[in-house]
Amino acid sequence: MQPFAVPILPSAAHMRPRTALVASADSSFRQRLNEILTGLRWQVREASSGAEVWTEAEAAAPEAVIVDSWLPDLDRIEFLKDFRDFFPEVDLVTAGGSSSLESPRGPHRQELLYALRRSQDTDSASWNTAPALNEEGNGSATPRKEKGPILISPLAAQAQRKAPSALDCARGSDSSERLPELVGNAPCMLEVSRRIRLVAQRSTPVLIEGPTGSGKELVAEALHRLSTRCRKPLVAINCAAIPEALLEAELFGHTRGAFTGAVQGRIGRIESADGGTLFLDEIGEMPLALQSKLLRFVESGELQRVGDNETVKVDVRLVAATHQPLAEQTQSGNFRADLYYRLAVFLIRTPSLAEHASDLTLLVEHFLEKMGRDAPVKRIDAAALAKLAAHSWPGNVRELEHVLERAAILAGDAPLLTSQEIDFGLAIH
């Protein structure tokens, strides 16, 4: 496929205003296309759901509508058919996905395809193996053009080609479901992204279960980013990191003089998340006495600050995370069953790194590029990559990041990481 050329634009004096409507639940996707189309002298409107598309299309009469690979409230195939019936003159464009039905066919075809390709090229490294748009605007198996320097040595790349690739492991899954926060093409990782997209725009409580270092906080951030609450705060609290005596005041707030040292009143983390998302990390470590108070808040949406008799109404979306099997903890009496069922309305499980070991090379690329934002980007040789592949990774993805960070420090100014710099014994888990 030939690379897209920059469209030749007519002078502003001879161009009438054109409007494009970008529909996606992913705000970063909308922002990228907005910036690119604005540079091409389009007026851009945005919609985060299928219902908003109908409203915006009736109000703005756009020349083109660009629809992402997934809509939170409507089946995309049915939506495209209905939209074409109601707006036959609008240039309807779909971006990615195996169910892509439409490609731009009007006078703005070249510009729209150029904008879509540019939005892909500027996407994050974790999307680099997603299907690219071919010249007809449909999804193809052609990999996207890689950006930035090569992070894997030629020998390592050759070794990677001999082994099953991450793309092969994802065969049969729709890679358009992948989220940029979650690096990996293995089916278990795509399933995490799929479940996030399914529930993100609802207010349903979500419980994230998975081993330590497997990315539970990234899941919570993605849930908030894709939700209707994304313009409000995401407030996180680690229930295991705060002493039991202080955890209640941290969560619910306190009045002046409520306890020794409370020289002034303050609101708690729950109240500071009003309108947004409250992320309760390591919820399994919360003391039983405090679990009952949290349960009352979950049931009523009202809280009492420590030392206060007044109740405060708070609207938050609850996301909790734990590395413990909470269902088993309820059987042993270490966690309240009624609170568990309130929090675990929708479950998302983050896999261990051993469960998606096929993504190791992608993760190495991602972390080396991430470290390269503040220092020269380093490469890794085949022996070092083989040493990483042979490790069991008890600390999961977080351990991999720390091992690579340590190796980069040990390598000093050398541009290449070798097996000598890969040290698991001193890695911080």
C-alpha positions in Angstrom: 0.0 0.0 0.0 1.4 3.4 -0.9 1.8 5.9 1.9 -0.9 8.6 2.1 0.1 12.0 0.7 -0.9 15.2 2.5 -4.0 16.4 0.7 -3.7 19.6 -1.3 -6.0 22.1 0.2 -7.8 24.9 -1.7 -7.3 28.4 -0.4 -9.5 29.4 2.5 -11.2 32.1 0.5 -12.7 29.5 -1.9 -13.5 26.8 0.7 -17.0 26.7 2.3 -17.1 25.5 5.9 -17.3 21.7 6.2 -18.4 19.9 9.3 -17.2 16.4 10.4 -18.7 14.5 13.3 -16.3 12.2 15.2 -18.1 9.4 17.2 -16.2 7.4 19.7 -16.3 6.5 23.4 -12.5 7.0 23.5 -11.8 10.7 24.2 -8.2 10.4 23.0 -9.3 9.1 19.6 -11.7 12.0 19.3 -9.1 14.5 20.3 -6.5 13.2 17.8 -9.0 13.3 14.9 -10.3 16.7 16.0 -6.7 18.2 15.9 -5.9 16.6 12.5 -9.2 17.6 10.8 -9.1 21.1 12.2 -5.7 21.4 10.6 -7.4 20.4 7.3 -9.9 23.3 7.9 -12.8 21.1 9.0 -15.2 22.2 11.7 -15.3 19.2 14.1 -18.1 18.1 16.4 -17.8 15.1 18.8 -20.1 12.4 20.1 -19.3 9.8 22.7 -22.2 7.5 22.0 -24.5 6.4 19.2 -27.4 8.4 20.7 -25.3 11.6 20.6 -24.4 10.9 17.0 -28.1 11.2 16.0 -28.6 14.4 18.0 -25.4 16.0 16.6 -26.1 14.9 13.0 -29.6 16.5 13.1 -28.2 19.7 14.6 -25.1 20.2 12.6 -25.9 18.6 9.2 -22.3 17.3 8.8 -20.7 16.4 5.5 -18.9 13.4 7.1 -19.3 11.2 10.2 -16.4 9.1 11.4 -17.4 6.2 13.7 -15.0 4.4 15.9 -14.9 0.5 16.0 -17.2 0.4 19.0 -20.2 2.3 20.4 -21.2 1.9 24.1 -24.9 2.0 23.6 -25.7 0.7 20.0 -24.7 -2.2 17.8 -22.4 -0.6 15.2 -23.6 -2.6 12.2 -27.3 -1.8 12.9 -26.4 1.8 13.6 -24.6 2.2 10.3 -27.5 0.7 8.3 -30.0 3.0 10.1 -27.8 6.1 9.8 -27.3 5.5 6.0 -31.1 5.3 5.6 -31.7 8.6 7.4 -28.7 10.5 6.1 -27.9 9.1 2.6 -25.9 12.2 1.6 -23.5 12.1 4.6 -20.1 10.6 3.9 -20.1 7.8 6.6 -16.7 6.5 7.6 -15.8 3.7 9.9 -12.4 3.3 11.6 -11.1 -0.2 12.1 -12.8 -3.3 13.3 -13.8 -6.4 11.5 -17.3 -5.2 11.0 -16.2 -2.1 9.0 -19.0 -1.5 6.4 -18.3 2.0 5.0 -15.4 3.9 3.5 -15.4 7.5 2.4 -16.7 7.8 -1.1 -17.5 11.5 -1.5 -15.3 14.5 -2.6 -13.5 14.5 0.7 -12.4 10.9 0.5 -8.6 11.7 0.3 -8.7 14.1 3.3 -10.7 11.7 5.5 -8.5 8.7 4.8 -5.4 10.9 5.4 -6.8 12.0 8.8 -7.6 8.5 9.8 -4.1 7.3 8.9 -2.5 10.2 10.7 -4.6 9.5 13.8 -3.2 5.9 13.8 0.4 6.9 13.2 0.2 9.2 16.3 -1.4 6.6 18.5 0.6 5.0 21.4 3.1 2.2 20.9 0.8 -0.4 22.4 -1.5 -0.1 19.3 1.3 -0.6 16.7 0.1 -4.0 15.6 -3.6 -3.1 15.2 -5.2 -3.4 11.8 -4.5 -0.4 9.6 -6.9 1.1 7.1 -6.3 0.2 3.5 -7.1 2.6 0.7 -10.7 1.5 0.7 -11.0 2.5 4.4 -11.6 -1.1 5.6 -9.6 -3.0 8.2 -6.7 -5.0 6.9 -4.0 -7.1 8.4 -1.3 -4.7 7.3 0.6 -3.5 10.4 0.8 0.1 11.1 3.9 2.0 10.3 6.2 1.8 13.4 7.1 5.1 14.9 10.3 6.1 16.6 13.6 4.2 16.8 13.9 0.4 16.5 13.8 -1.0 20.1 14.7 -4.6 19.4 17.9 -5.7 17.9 17.9 -7.6 14.5 18.8 -10.8 16.3 16.0 -10.5 18.8 13.6 -9.6 16.0 14.7 -12.8 14.1 14.1 -14.8 17.3 10.7 -13.3 17.7 9.7 -14.2 14.1 10.6 -17.9 14.8 8.3 -18.0 17.9 4.6 -17.5 17.7 4.0 -13.8 17.5 1.7 -11.8 19.8 -0.5 -11.1 16.7 -0.8 -14.9 16.1 -1.9 -15.4 19.8 -4.7 -12.9 19.3 -6.0 -14.5 16.2 -9.7 -15.0 16.5 -10.1 -11.9 18.7 -11.0 -8.4 17.6 -7.9 -6.3 18.2 -9.9 -3.1 17.7 -11.1 -3.7 21.3 -7.6 -3.1 22.6 -7.1 -0.1 24.9 -3.9 1.9 24.8 -3.3 1.5 28.6 -3.1 -2.2 28.3 -0.2 -3.4 26.2 -0.6 -6.8 24.7 -2.4 -8.8 22.0 -3.0 -12.1 23.9 -6.7 -13.1 24.1 -6.7 -12.7 27.9 -5.5 -9.0 27.5 -8.0 -8.3 24.8 -10.8 -9.7 27.0 -9.8 -7.2 29.7 -10.1 -4.4 27.2 -13.5 -5.7 26.0 -14.9 -5.9 29.5 -13.7 -2.4 30.3 -15.5 -1.0 27.2 -18.7 -2.9 28.0 -19.0 -1.4 31.5 -17.1 1.9 31.3 -20.1 4.2 30.5 -22.3 2.7 33.2 -22.3 3.6 36.9 -22.1 -0.1 37.8 -19.6 -0.9 40.6 -16.6 -2.9 39.3 -14.3 -5.2 41.2 -10.8 -5.8 39.6 -9.1 -9.0 40.7 -5.6 -10.0 39.8 -2.1 -10.7 41.1 0.1 -8.0 42.4 1.8 -6.0 39.6 -0.7 -7.1 36.9 -2.1 -3.6 36.1 -5.2 -3.3 38.2 -4.7 0.5 38.6 -4.4 0.9 34.8 -7.8 -0.8 34.4 -9.3 1.6 36.9 -7.8 4.6 35.0 -9.2 3.2 31.7 -12.7 2.7 33.2 -12.6 6.4 34.4 -11.2 7.7 31.1 -13.9 6.1 29.0 -16.8 6.9 31.4 -19.2 9.9 31.3 -17.4 11.0 34.6 -14.1 11.5 32.9 -14.2 15.3 33.4 -14.6 14.8 37.2 -11.9 13.5 39.6 -10.5 9.9 39.7 -9.6 9.6 43.4 -7.6 6.6 44.5 -6.9 5.3 48.0 -4.8 2.3 48.9 -6.6 0.6 51.8 -3.4 -1.4 52.8 -1.1 1.6 52.9 -3.0 3.7 55.6 -3.1 2.7 59.3 -6.4 1.4 60.4 -6.8 4.3 62.9 -6.5 6.9 60.1 -8.3 5.1 57.3 -11.8 6.0 58.3 -10.9 9.8 58.5 -9.2 9.5 55.1 -12.2 7.9 53.5 -15.0 9.9 55.1 -13.4 13.1 56.3 -13.5 14.6 59.8 -14.5 17.6 61.7 -12.2 19.9 63.7 -11.4 18.2 67.1 -12.8 14.8 66.1 -9.6 13.2 67.3 -6.2 14.2 68.6 -4.4 16.2 66.0 -7.5 17.2 64.1 -6.8 20.9 64.3 -9.2 21.6 61.4 -11.9 19.8 59.5 -11.4 18.2 56.1 -13.4 16.3 53.5 -12.5 12.7 52.8 -11.4 10.9 49.7 -15.0 9.8 49.0 -16.4 13.3 49.1 -13.5 14.7 47.0 -14.5 12.2 44.2 -18.0 13.5 44.0 -19.2 13.3 40.4 -16.3 11.1 39.5 -14.7 7.8 40.3 -13.5 6.4 43.6 -10.8 3.7 43.3 -10.4 1.6 46.4 -7.2 -0.3 45.9 -6.5 -3.4 48.0 -10.0 -3.4 49.3 -9.4 -6.8 50.8 -7.2 -5.2 53.4 -10.0 -3.0 54.8 -10.8 -3.7 58.4 -14.1 -5.4 59.1 -15.4 -2.5 61.2 -14.8 -0.1 58.4 -16.4 -2.4 55.9 -19.7 -2.0 57.6 -19.5 1.8 57.3 -18.5 1.6 53.7 -21.4 -0.7 53.1 -23.8 1.9 54.5 -22.4 4.5 52.1 -22.6 2.1 49.1 -26.3 1.4 49.9 -27.4 5.0 50.6 -24.9 7.2 48.8 -24.6 9.2 52.1 -21.7 9.5 54.5 -20.9 11.0 57.9 -17.6 12.7 58.5 -15.9 11.5 61.7 -17.2 13.6 64.6 -20.2 14.9 62.7 -23.9 14.0 62.9 -24.8 15.5 59.6 -25.0 13.3 56.5 -23.6 14.3 53.1 -24.9 13.0 49.8 -22.1 12.0 47.4 -22.4 10.7 43.9 -19.4 8.5 43.0 -18.8 5.4 40.8 -17.0 2.7 42.8 -14.1 0.7 41.4 -12.4 -1.6 43.8 -9.3 -3.8 43.3 -7.7 -6.7 45.2 -5.1 -9.4 44.8 -7.0 -11.6 47.2 -9.8 -14.1 46.2 -12.6 -12.1 47.9 -15.2 -14.7 47.3 -13.1 -17.1 49.4 -12.5 -14.4 52.0 -16.3 -14.0 52.5 -16.5 -17.8 53.2 -13.9 -17.5 56.0 -15.4 -14.4 57.4 -12.5 -12.1 56.6 -14.6 -10.0 54.3 -18.3 -9.0 54.5 -20.3 -11.0 52.0 -22.9 -8.2 51.6 -20.2 -5.7 50.8 -18.6 -8.1 48.3 -21.8 -8.5 46.4 -22.3 -4.8 46.3 -18.8 -4.2 44.9 -18.6 -7.2 42.6 -21.5 -6.4 40.3 -19.1 -6.5 37.4 -15.8 -8.5 37.6 -12.7 -7.8 35.6 -9.7 -10.1 36.1 -6.2 -8.9 35.2 -4.0 -11.9 34.1 -0.5 -12.6 35.4 2.4 -12.0 33.0 2.9 -15.8 32.7 -0.7 -16.0 31.3 0.2 -13.7 28.4 3.9 -14.4 28.0 3.5 -14.0 24.2 3.3 -10.2 24.9 6.7 -10.0 26.5 8.4 -8.5 23.5 5.7 -5.9 23.1 6.0 -5.0 26.8 9.8 -4.7 26.5 9.4 -2.3 23.6 6.8 -0.3 25.5 8.9 0.1 28.6 12.1 0.9 26.7 10.2 3.6 24.8 8.7 4.9 28.0 12.2 5.2 29.6 13.4 6.8 26.4 11.2 9.9 27.1 13.8 11.1 29.6 17.0 9.5 28.2 18.3 8.1 25.0 16.2 5.0 23.9 18.1 1.8 24.5 17.8 -1.5 22.5 18.0 -5.0 23.8 19.9 -8.0 22.3 18.6 -11.5 21.7 20.4 -13.0 24.7 18.9 -10.5 27.1 15.4 -11.1 25.6 15.9 -14.9 25.9 16.8 -14.4 29.6 13.7 -12.3 30.2 11.6 -15.0 28.4 12.9 -17.7 30.7 12.0 -15.9 33.9 8.8 -16.9 35.8 7.8 -13.2 36.6 6.3 -13.6 40.1 6.0 -9.8 40.2 4.3 -9.7 36.8 4.4 -6.6 34.5 5.6 -4.3 37.3 8.6 -6.6 37.9 9.4 -6.5 34.2 9.4 -2.7 34.2 11.7 -2.6 37.3 14.1 -5.1 35.8 14.4 -3.1 32.6 14.8 0.1 34.5 17.6 -1.4 36.6 19.2 -2.8 33.4 19.1 0.6 31.7 20.9 2.1 34.8 23.5 -0.6 34.8 24.1 -0.2 31.1 25.2 3.5 31.6 25.8 5.2 28.3 25.8 1.9 26.3 22.9 1.9 23.8 22.3 -1.8 24.0 21.0 -3.9 27.0 22.7 -7.3 27.2 22.1 -10.3 29.4 24.7 -9.1 31.9 22.5 -6.1 32.9 19.4 -8.3 33.4 19.3 -9.0 37.2 16.2 -10.5 38.8 17.5 -10.9 42.3 17.7 -7.2 43.0 14.4 -6.3 41.2 11.9 -4.3 43.2 8.6 -6.1 43.2 
